[in-house]
């Protein structure tokens, strides 16, 4: 009989094939997960802001390029100064596009790093059980 009690106690402590119970809301692990989630919030907001700003800059650059290309038919090809000015503006727009592309690649790398942090946190914190009221209190 005492072996059955031991087996029941063991099953309660290690429910699924000897795996320990997930940490509960009053544990330091839960508090660490909530702190980590809170620390990620400003970075998430900064990334979202960065992507919005980048998208707006891309739209402005696309509009400037479209306006510049619309002027191409009006450039007097016999006027070397007009052609040089048009080409200089084209070079400036190309440099701006290259800069925006580099900034977009940097934002993508930051987003990938952020997503990796979130995924790692989800692995660590995904099994923590917390009642809804407890989660709402921590936010």
PyMOL commands that set and color helices and strands:
alter all, ss='L'
color gray80, all
select helices_A, chain A and resi 2-13+28-74+80-125+132-138
alter helices_A, ss='H'
color red, helices_A
deselect
rebuild
show_as cartoon
